[in-house]
């Protein structure tokens, strides 16, 4: 009986160790706030911040959080309903702005996909490769270019 109890404890411990690796990887990804993509923009910090907000609207995202002091702009897409056999999904894009000593403003991006429904309930995962990154960064640059083109003479 004592040998059986020890074997059971060893089995439980082994399962916990194996399971902890995958759980910790999952939580590390959720906690990790480092950007997946980044790009530097030439322009004043405030102008890039405003362009980041306008770009969210241009890609049809709703701005859900914006803070000039923290350099954060976050938005989400509309919920894309699924049919009876699929789940609904929504995209979330988080932008962290940082003024660099070189005078450039760096925009770090993290795109997440939320899927709700089906067997697993709600799930969120970071997306490393997606065309939304390029679409958004292009929109930011377009807004900056447009604002520069309409700026009054003598203004930098």
C-alpha positions, 0 to 999 in steps of 0.5 A: 500500500505504501509503494502504491501511495508513493507511485501515485505521488510521483505520478501527480508530481510528474503531471504537475511539472509537465503541466506547469511548463505549458501553463507558465508559457501561457501566462508568460505570453499573457503577462509579457508586454513587449511589442511584437512589432515596432516602427520609428516615426519622424515627428513630434511626440504629440503629433504621433500620438494623435496620428496613432489615434486617428489611424485606429479609426481609419482601420475601423477600430474603436479607441478604447484607451488613450493616454498622452502621458503614458504613451498608450493608444489601444483599440479594438475591432467590432465583434465578428460574429460566427455562424452556429459552428464557429466562434465570434472573434474580436481583435485588440491592438495596443500601441506604446509610444516612446520618444527616443533621444534621436528625436524619433518616436517609436511605436511598439504594437501588440495585436491580440485575438479574442475568440469566444464560444465553442468548447473552450469559452473565451480565449485570448492570444497574441498574434505575431504575424498579421497584415493588421500590423502593416495596415495600421503602421501605414495608416499612422504614416499617412495621417502624419503625412497629411497633417504635415501637408496642411501645417501652416508655413513656419511650423515644425 
